[in-house]
C-alpha cells in the first residue's frame, strides 16, 4: 500500500471520535467509562481525547459525569448515530471539494467536466458514512471479539481452565 499524502483524509480527532463511540456502544446500557480506560481502548492520548469527548458531549451523542462515580456514557442518540454524525460533530461537514459544499454555488458547475465526478464521489462517500451506524459497528466488534474468544478456546483450551 502506498503512503497517503493526500489532504483528503479525516482528522485524527474524527478517527478517535468514531473509535470512542464504538467502544462506548459496546458497553452495557448506562455503564460509564473513565477517560484513562477510553484512551487505552482507542489508542488515543488522554489530553487529546478529552477534547474529542467534549465535542461529542456538545453534540449530545454522549454524556459525562464528574467525581468518583463519573465517566462517559453513550446516549441513545449516539448509539443510533452514523459515522457521518460523529465526524460532523467533531470536524463539521465533510466536503471532497469546495464545489460540492452545501449552500455554495459553483460558477463552473455547468461547464466543468470534473463537477459531476466530484458530486458523485461526495454522494457515495456520504452514503457510506451515513449508513454505517455506531450500534451496528459495535455489534460487529462484539461478534468479532466473541469469535476470537471461541477460536482462542479451541487453540488454547488449557488457558480457560
Secondary structure as a PSIPRED ss2 file (coil, helix, strand):
# PSIPRED VFORMAT (PSIPRED V4.0)

   1 X C   1.000  0.000  0.000
   2 X C   1.000  0.000  0.000
   3 X C   1.000  0.000  0.000
   4 X C   1.000  0.000  0.000
   5 X C   1.000  0.000  0.000
   6 X C   1.000  0.000  0.000
   7 X C   1.000  0.000  0.000
   8 X C   1.000  0.000  0.000
   9 X C   1.000  0.000  0.000
  10 X C   1.000  0.000  0.000
  11 X C   1.000  0.000  0.000
  12 X H   0.000  1.000  0.000
  13 X H   0.000  1.000  0.000
  14 X H   0.000  1.000  0.000
  15 X H   0.000  1.000  0.000
  16 X H   0.000  1.000  0.000
  17 X H   0.000  1.000  0.000
  18 X H   0.000  1.000  0.000
  19 X H   0.000  1.000  0.000
  20 X H   0.000  1.000  0.000
  21 X H   0.000  1.000  0.000
  22 X H   0.000  1.000  0.000
  23 X H   0.000  1.000  0.000
  24 X H   0.000  1.000  0.000
  25 X H   0.000  1.000  0.000
  26 X H   0.000  1.000  0.000
  27 X C   1.000  0.000  0.000
  28 X C   1.000  0.000  0.000
  29 X C   1.000  0.000  0.000
  30 X C   1.000  0.000  0.000
  31 X C   1.000  0.000  0.000
  32 X C   1.000  0.000  0.000
  33 X E   0.000  0.000  1.000
  34 X C   1.000  0.000  0.000
  35 X H   0.000  1.000  0.000
  36 X H   0.000  1.000  0.000
  37 X H   0.000  1.000  0.000
  38 X H   0.000  1.000  0.000
  39 X H   0.000  1.000  0.000
  40 X H   0.000  1.000  0.000
  41 X H   0.000  1.000  0.000
  42 X H   0.000  1.000  0.000
  43 X C   1.000  0.000  0.000
  44 X C   1.000  0.000  0.000
  45 X C   1.000  0.000  0.000
  46 X H   0.000  1.000  0.000
  47 X H   0.000  1.000  0.000
  48 X H   0.000  1.000  0.000
  49 X H   0.000  1.000  0.000
  50 X H   0.000  1.000  0.000
  51 X H   0.000  1.000  0.000
  52 X H   0.000  1.000  0.000
  53 X H   0.000  1.000  0.000
  54 X H   0.000  1.000  0.000
  55 X H   0.000  1.000  0.000
  56 X H   0.000  1.000  0.000
  57 X H   0.000  1.000  0.000
  58 X H   0.000  1.000  0.000
  59 X C   1.000  0.000  0.000
  60 X C   1.000  0.000  0.000
  61 X C   1.000  0.000  0.000
  62 X E   0.000  0.000  1.000
  63 X E   0.000  0.000  1.000
  64 X E   0.000  0.000  1.000
  65 X E   0.000  0.000  1.000
  66 X C   1.000  0.000  0.000
  67 X C   1.000  0.000  0.000
  68 X C   1.000  0.000  0.000
  69 X C   1.000  0.000  0.000
  70 X C   1.000  0.000  0.000
  71 X E   0.000  0.000  1.000
  72 X E   0.000  0.000  1.000
  73 X E   0.000  0.000  1.000
  74 X E   0.000  0.000  1.000
  75 X C   1.000  0.000  0.000
  76 X H   0.000  1.000  0.000
  77 X H   0.000  1.000  0.000
  78 X H   0.000  1.000  0.000
  79 X H   0.000  1.000  0.000
  80 X C   1.000  0.000  0.000
  81 X C   1.000  0.000  0.000
  82 X E   0.000  0.000  1.000
  83 X H   0.000  1.000  0.000
  84 X H   0.000  1.000  0.000
  85 X H   0.000  1.000  0.000
  86 X H   0.000  1.000  0.000
  87 X H   0.000  1.000  0.000
  88 X H   0.000  1.000  0.000
  89 X H   0.000  1.000  0.000
  90 X H   0.000  1.000  0.000
  91 X H   0.000  1.000  0.000
  92 X C   1.000  0.000  0.000
  93 X C   1.000  0.000  0.000
  94 X C   1.000  0.000  0.000
  95 X C   1.000  0.000  0.000
  96 X C   1.000  0.000  0.000
  97 X C   1.000  0.000  0.000
  98 X H   0.000  1.000  0.000
  99 X H   0.000  1.000  0.000
 100 X H   0.000  1.000  0.000
 101 X C   1.000  0.000  0.000
 102 X C   1.000  0.000  0.000
 103 X C   1.000  0.000  0.000
 104 X C   1.000  0.000  0.000
 105 X C   1.000  0.000  0.000
 106 X C   1.000  0.000  0.000
 107 X C   1.000  0.000  0.000
 108 X C   1.000  0.000  0.000
 109 X C   1.000  0.000  0.000
 110 X C   1.000  0.000  0.000
 111 X C   1.000  0.000  0.000
 112 X C   1.000  0.000  0.000
 113 X C   1.000  0.000  0.000
 114 X C   1.000  0.000  0.000
 115 X H   0.000  1.000  0.000
 116 X H   0.000  1.000  0.000
 117 X H   0.000  1.000  0.000
 118 X H   0.000  1.000  0.000
 119 X H   0.000  1.000  0.000
 120 X H   0.000  1.000  0.000
 121 X H   0.000  1.000  0.000
 122 X H   0.000  1.000  0.000
 123 X H   0.000  1.000  0.000
 124 X H   0.000  1.000  0.000
 125 X H   0.000  1.000  0.000
 126 X H   0.000  1.000  0.000
 127 X H   0.000  1.000  0.000
 128 X H   0.000  1.000  0.000
 129 X H   0.000  1.000  0.000
 130 X H   0.000  1.000  0.000
 131 X H   0.000  1.000  0.000
 132 X C   1.000  0.000  0.000
 133 X E   0.000  0.000  1.000
 134 X H   0.000  1.000  0.000
 135 X H   0.000  1.000  0.000
 136 X H   0.000  1.000  0.000
 137 X H   0.000  1.000  0.000
 138 X H   0.000  1.000  0.000
 139 X H   0.000  1.000  0.000
 140 X H   0.000  1.000  0.000
 141 X H   0.000  1.000  0.000
 142 X H   0.000  1.000  0.000
 143 X H   0.000  1.000  0.000
 144 X H   0.000  1.000  0.000
 145 X H   0.000  1.000  0.000
 146 X H   0.000  1.000  0.000
 147 X H   0.000  1.000  0.000
 148 X H   0.000  1.000  0.000
 149 X H   0.000  1.000  0.000
 150 X H   0.000  1.000  0.000
 151 X H   0.000  1.000  0.000
 152 X H   0.000  1.000  0.000
 153 X H   0.000  1.000  0.000
 154 X H   0.000  1.000  0.000
 155 X H   0.000  1.000  0.000
 156 X C   1.000  0.000  0.000
 157 X H   0.000  1.000  0.000
 158 X H   0.000  1.000  0.000
 159 X H   0.000  1.000  0.000
 160 X H   0.000  1.000  0.000
 161 X C   1.000  0.000  0.000
